[in-house]
Amino acid sequence: MAISTRSDLEQLDREDPLASFRDEFFLPEGMIYLNGNSLGAMPLKAAERSRQVVEKEWAVGLIGSMNTAGWYALPVTLGRKIAPLVGAKPNEVVLTDSTGIDLYKIVAAALQIQPERRAIVMEGSNFPTNNYMVQGLVEQLGDGYTIRFAEADELMDAIDEDVATICITHVHYKTGRIHDMAALTERAHSVGAAAVWDLCHSAGAMPVDLNVCNVDFAVACTYKYINGGPGSPPLLFAAERHHGKCFQPLTGWYSHAAPFDFDRDYRPAEGIRQMLSGTQPTASLSTAEIGIDIMLRADMNTIREKSMRMTDLFIELVEARCGDHDISLASPRNAEKRGSQVSFFHDEGYSIIRAMHDHDVGCDYREPGIMRFGFAPLYIRYVDVWDTAEKLREILESGIWKESKYSDRAAVT
Amino acid sequence: MAISTRSDLEQLDREDPLASFRDEFFLPEGMIYLNGNSLGAMPLKAAERSRQVVEKEWAVGLIGSMNTAGWYALPVTLGRKIAPLVGAKPNEVVLTDSTGIDLYKIVAAALQIQPERRAIVMEGSNFPTNNYMVQGLVEQLGDGYTIRFAEADELMDAIDEDVATICITHVHYKTGRIHDMAALTERAHSVGAAAVWDLCHSAGAMPVDLNVCNVDFAVACTYKYINGGPGSPPLLFAAERHHGKCFQPLTGWYSHAAPFDFDRDYRPAEGIRQMLSGTQPTASLSTAEIGIDIMLRADMNTIREKSMRMTDLFIELVEARCGDHDISLASPRNAEKRGSQVSFFHDEGYSIIRAMHDHDVGCDYREPGIMRFGFAPLYIRYVDVWDTAEKLREILESGIWKESKYSDRAAVT
């Protein structure tokens, strides 16, 4: 097969049914931003919404905005809105708190399905905050609870009848490898275990169908591919069949059956509201709606097709043009098994990424030696794929990355 | 003593050393806003800061702002900044998460001081989310943990050698009654119990000296008297002597000893950072700094003097002018024992508050029959005290509150 040219990629951009979405985002002039898997770009309307929340709803509406601007209901109304994006029913999702805290809540809730069991299956190499949160929960619960760590190939075998729940990240933050959510969930259910999924690197980047997969609980970041803004509260999913049966322990007033009765004692809300805790950071939460609205207008299958094509092309171009420079693919080669990112390994990946930053490509580094390139299909163009591979080639060929200023381990996220 | 006149109050405003602070806030024309104890008014500069965070730091700086704009460090840098406001050392405070979740963390941490003890003393009538969160913790811990509820007069006697920790709200949300933090903490320590304090209705409204009182852990809202914006993350205080000894269980990556090493297993950070969990809602957190900065420029003793004088005057004026209308004081009469709010009881308080709203006074209602008026000394004037008492008199005398539109129980917060 002939290697693609820049003209081929320009042609793909002209034919791209998602092309117009790029105009809805602010992207700094001259920069190629491939960190959308860390923090999505700003939708232009998010600036408007943020001004509205602060300068109208807060300044003018003041505390009345709890009702008149819908602040109090935001976790539920935004959950209802975002639900179809992950194949959930409108009453199964809220937006609230932070990813780690939500994970703590849903694992605690999932453990109530098989209260006699003590093992939680996790992938040790996944984004470590998940391990840390569940380690905190396990230590707090005591009583024999334990995490059984298993890597990708070992997961199926690790799920046996001692397992209370699995807690797995759908797309690996470092390599972009996709787990088979349906198969692992089915395996869990076949031995009576629950299935908790972290969708941080899949929600907004590919079709996710929690109810088709029969998932029990899930959490998903909204500030990566969903472009909700820095630290915007994640979505928390609890399957309707667990409502009123599996409770989370961070029982603040938002999760009470009658929060405005100010009763002394806790009574759980019946539906998804039991998964809430307390008052939410309104500016961050409200602004997230803009990114959600944009995402809901895009066809998820089209997003996935473009994502696979871009990442395929990036692998093809980097291997063809940078193949002599001790770079090796760290992501699955099969696009079906890969999220919307490509990772390459290089012993000196850190310095190379620093040099890429200096040449206006946003991408990032993860120990050891992993160079991550995230392709957010709503605003990244095919020519960006070409230009990134070309910049990488230039940097590798010139050896500029060997300059000492790029090896200083200060400030890369 | 002669009853004050409006001219007397105008004179007090002219002499008020805090008067110029009012110009730093946006206050809707023609409205008297006495809900600063629910949501503080917007500092004008908060609008600028919010635009900066969204339209520059997010839009232009993108993920690089984690470092270049200091996003990653915000919980610690803002904690360091706000610490003197509550008599804490700079390394004893972080801004993070929500009040309820922080309370869960610090009570869980406090229980580790006397791990054999099982009782937690709380005031049943305090803001119920505190009860709910601790009830959630107690249920999760099992193993005999229990809450011992006691009301104000019973608290001292309730603190005995079975008590692991007290968890008490400094200023009562409904009546404004102040607890003696020094005496109750001393009592707790005298029997070997820890002392956890909720400062939601005192921080920013009066001098608070956590270290002089020898408090172990505390939480304080930043969106009430500190004017941090809707749902801005609270401050969490952990006394230095407990760092590295009492751990909180929501162990996200922000609380790890080396978060960017991405180790599989949790290792707690040594200092106050162990009290953090995960990624924070940056827009809400960053904007909070403006309110904090303003508060730090104001002298807290002057704030307290003005607060006591305003609330004394309000009681005097309401009793003198509305005394024939079945209203009774529900707050302590002695200003020394009263926070920056005044509550009155009336059987039909709900309808009266609705009518007050309709006449441009922001104040609120709490069951049963409690009408709350909060006086934020940075932007409320003495003439506002007069005008509020006068509006209340007009509404009571006219009987307008009896109109059916005011008794509809829909939308008062």
Interface residues (C-beta under 8 A of the other chain):
Chain A: F26 P28 Y33 N35 S38 L39 A41 M42 A46 A47 S50 R51 V53 V54 E55 E57 W58 A59 V60 L62 I63 G64 S65 M66 N67 T68 W71 Y72 D97 S98 T99 G100 I101 Y104 A108 G124 S125 F127 P128 T129 N131 Y132 M133 Q135 G136 L137 E139 Q140 L141 F149 Y223 G229 P230 G231 S232 P233 P249 L250 T251 G252 W253 S255 H256 F260 D261 F262 D263 R264 D265 Y266 S277 G278 T279 Q280 P281 T282 A283 S284 L285 T287 H357 G362 D364 R366 E367 A411 T413
Chain B: F26 P28 Y33 N35 S38 L39 A41 M42 A46 A47 S50 R51 V53 V54 E55 E57 W58 A59 V60 L62 I63 G64 S65 M66 N67 T68 W71 Y72 D97 S98 T99 G100 I101 Y104 A108 G124 S125 F127 P128 T129 N131 Y132 M133 Q135 G136 L137 E139 Q140 L141 F149 Y223 G229 P230 G231 S232 P233 P249 L250 T251 G252 W253 S255 H256 F260 D261 F262 D263 R264 D265 Y266 S277 G278 T279 Q280 P281 T282 A283 S284 L285 T287 H357 G362 D364 R366 E367 A411 T413
